[in-house]
Amino acid sequence: MPTAYGAEFRQDVIDVARKGEAPLAQIAKDFGLSVTTLKRWIAIAERKDSGTSPAAAESAEVRELKKRNRLLEQENEILRRAAAYLARDINPK
């Protein structure tokens, strides 16, 4: 079963890792962690520091792209109707 580490311990390990004085593998070994755990802690800390998560940034981009897509579809429909109207005047039946 994984060992639960306190928030203070995690922050201390992250601070040491961010200094960059030693490779992550060595830092993880010194603190009795796996490299994967250390990398995950650093990634979580970076997301907290930046204030946004990658998922939030992607969802904002998706919303913006959907909005742009709707606008382009509306413009396309207007052009299609205008072309039909003008073609009707050129070739009366």
C-alpha positions in Angstrom: 0.0 0.0 0.0 1.4 3.5 -0.9 2.7 5.6 1.9 0.9 8.9 2.5 3.3 11.8 2.7 2.4 15.1 4.4 2.0 18.3 2.5 5.1 19.8 4.1 7.2 16.9 3.1 5.9 17.1 -0.5 6.6 20.8 -0.6 10.2 20.3 0.7 10.9 17.6 -1.9 9.5 19.8 -4.7 11.5 22.8 -3.5 14.7 20.7 -3.6 13.8 19.4 -7.1 13.1 22.8 -8.5 16.5 24.1 -7.4 18.0 21.7 -10.0 21.1 21.0 -8.1 20.8 17.2 -8.6 19.0 14.9 -11.0 15.4 13.9 -10.2 16.5 10.3 -9.9 19.0 11.2 -7.2 16.5 13.4 -5.3 13.9 10.7 -5.4 16.4 8.2 -4.1 17.5 10.5 -1.3 13.9 11.0 -0.1 12.9 7.4 -0.6 10.5 8.1 -3.5 10.1 6.8 -7.0 11.0 9.1 -9.8 7.5 8.8 -11.2 6.0 10.0 -7.9 8.4 13.0 -7.8 7.6 13.9 -11.4 3.9 13.7 -10.6 4.2 15.9 -7.5 6.2 18.5 -9.5 3.5 18.5 -12.3 0.7 19.0 -9.8 2.6 21.8 -8.1 3.2 23.5 -11.5 -0.5 23.3 -12.3 -1.4 24.9 -9.0 1.2 27.6 -9.5 0.0 28.5 -13.0 -3.6 28.6 -11.8 -5.0 26.7 -14.8 -5.1 23.1 -15.6 -4.4 21.8 -19.1 -7.9 20.5 -19.3 -9.3 24.0 -18.6 -7.1 25.5 -21.3 -8.2 22.9 -23.8 -11.9 23.2 -23.0 -11.6 27.0 -23.5 -10.0 26.4 -26.8 -12.7 23.9 -27.8 -15.4 26.4 -26.9 -13.7 29.0 -29.0 -13.4 26.7 -31.9 -17.0 25.6 -31.7 -18.1 29.3 -31.6 -15.9 29.9 -34.7 -17.4 26.9 -36.4 -20.9 28.1 -35.9 -20.1 31.5 -37.3 -18.5 29.9 -40.4 -21.5 27.7 -40.9 -23.8 30.7 -40.7 -21.7 32.6 -43.2 -21.7 29.5 -45.5 -25.5 29.3 -45.3 -25.8 33.0 -46.2 -23.6 32.6 -49.2 -25.4 29.5 -50.4 -28.8 31.3 -50.2 -27.3 34.4 -52.0 -26.0 32.2 -54.8 -29.3 30.5 -55.2 -31.1 33.8 -55.3 -28.8 35.3 -57.9 -28.8 32.1 -60.0 -32.6 32.3 -60.0 -32.5 35.8 -61.5 -30.0 34.8 -64.2 -31.9 31.7 -65.4 -35.6 32.4 -65.1 -37.8 29.4 -65.8 
